[in-house]
Amino acid sequence: MAKKKTLTTTHNHLRHIDQTCLWHPFTQMQEYARTEPLIIERGKGSYLYDHEGRRYIDGVSSLWVLVHGHGTPAIDRAMISQIRRLSHSTLLGLTHEPAIRLAEKLVAITPSGLTKVFYSDNGSTAVEIGLKIAFQYWQQVSATTRKKKRFLSLTNAYHGDTLGAVSVGGIDLFHRIYRPLLFRAYKAPSPYCYRCAFKLSYPGCGMACLERFAEILKKHHHELAACIMEPLVQGAAGMIVFPRGYLREARALCARYDVLFIADEVAVGFGRTGRMFACEHERVRPDLMAVAKGITGGTLPLAATLATDRIYEAFLGKPEECKTFYHGHTYTGNPIACAAALANLELFERTAVLEHLQPKIGLLKKRLEHFWNLAHVGDIRQQGFMVGIELVAHKKTKARYPLAAQMGHRVILAARARGVIIRPLGDVIVLMPPLSISVDELSTLLDVVYDSIKTVTER
Ligand SMILES: *Cc1c(COP(=O)(O)O)cnc(C)c1O
């Protein structure tokens, strides 16, 4: 009895402080303040638990980061053992074993040609680093390439929230307001087949979006430093899955026009798409690659930008030549985070994560077919363990719901009441379960999401 009372008191107190002191990311706080906050207390496997012990399936892997679930003993042990030795030491001029071993591992598992690892601590910085390296490369590699200062990206792209990443972003809702602060980037149309910019359909379209991409390259390659894209899936735009061949062709075009290709594997990397990296699906070898989210299995912030020898060598010279890459964050390559990443990657191999994932991807695909019956499901997109279910007001016209209807949000609240945590992207319901989720848990997740969509949209 006494324990229960303390719990309630603590909860009310925490709730009060949460509402008075905490500003949540990507959250309209006026709305948030009106709802009961969900205070998560612990996590185990595919589940999160709130302060009252209520259990929820973590259907979006705590924002797309979980690989083996919450509380993976092997990763926890690696972190604890690293903490006992060294919690932090800088990589500016010094080095340490976890950063060294992880760099070797990353070079070994990423597409061939990527041989150098530059650490940072989140996806946005990994992208910024890619952009800055690409820019500086052309300034230094030869006197005739210094006009290559601009970037090409896709509409609907999401590359993070810092200003460089926003400059190459293409999601109006998030990015429009900051436009006066941004550098201008060329934008090619997103290969968003469901809402094709050319009103065509694949494959009859002959990938008209790629033709537009090629035109921009042809016209502007002399001023383009690099092209950046999310390989295979534009995540934050609502899981927009590329038509087959788009990625490979886009990469080949960049090579033909000598424009560097930056693969932003922050969301798709580390098994999400069914392969270790999305680039592997189309045998793409980027010049630069950004990784983050799944790198530590969902335990600590860590990111890396990988580069080829060709790029790296343009930064070599005597100190007075000032070719150094003048960039580095204080906690870059933190040893505990690197130890967690190493343990994560060891588990990938030891427990054959990708092998066990394939039948679950098949099951997910099969179960999702049933969702087409729902009156307001306009499109269902899946690539591996990334799913977007796009809700529409009218199936025939593909008309969107008004923003004020908050359909996506209402669906996730319905799911929450049924023991599932998911987070929508507008009116796209996202499913990103931990790669380790069991068949039964996956099945429950799908049942709950189906019911939630039906209840909210067909009422
Ligand atoms: C999440 C994400 C980022 C940004 O990563 P943060 O760690 O949130 O800064 C960049 N690119 C893509 C594709 C992402 O999904």
The ligand as a MOL file (V3000), in Angstrom:
LIG
                    3D

  0  0  0     0  0            999 V3000
M  V30 BEGIN CTAB
M  V30 COUNTS 15 15 0 0 0
M  V30 BEGIN ATOM
M  V30 1 C 17.4290 10.1270 -38.2530 0
M  V30 2 C 18.0960 10.4830 -39.5050 0
M  V30 3 C 19.1190 11.4470 -39.5400 0
M  V30 4 C 19.4870 12.2730 -38.3440 0
M  V30 5 O 19.9990 11.5080 -37.3060 0
M  V30 6 P 20.0150 12.1160 -35.8200 0
M  V30 7 O 20.7890 11.1220 -35.0390 0
M  V30 8 O 18.5620 12.2060 -35.4090 0
M  V30 9 O 20.6460 13.4480 -35.9000 0
M  V30 10 C 19.7810 11.6520 -40.7260 0
M  V30 11 N 19.4460 10.9740 -41.8410 0
M  V30 12 C 18.4590 10.0560 -41.8500 0
M  V30 13 C 18.1760 9.3160 -43.1090 0
M  V30 14 C 17.7390 9.7880 -40.6870 0
M  V30 15 O 16.7340 8.9110 -40.7060 0
M  V30 END ATOM
M  V30 BEGIN BOND
M  V30 1 1 1 2
M  V30 2 1 2 3
M  V30 3 2 2 14
M  V30 4 1 3 4
M  V30 5 2 3 10
M  V30 6 1 4 5
M  V30 7 1 5 6
M  V30 8 2 6 7
M  V30 9 1 6 8
M  V30 10 1 6 9
M  V30 11 1 10 11
M  V30 12 2 11 12
M  V30 13 1 12 13
M  V30 14 1 12 14
M  V30 15 1 14 15
M  V30 END BOND
M  V30 END CTAB
M  END
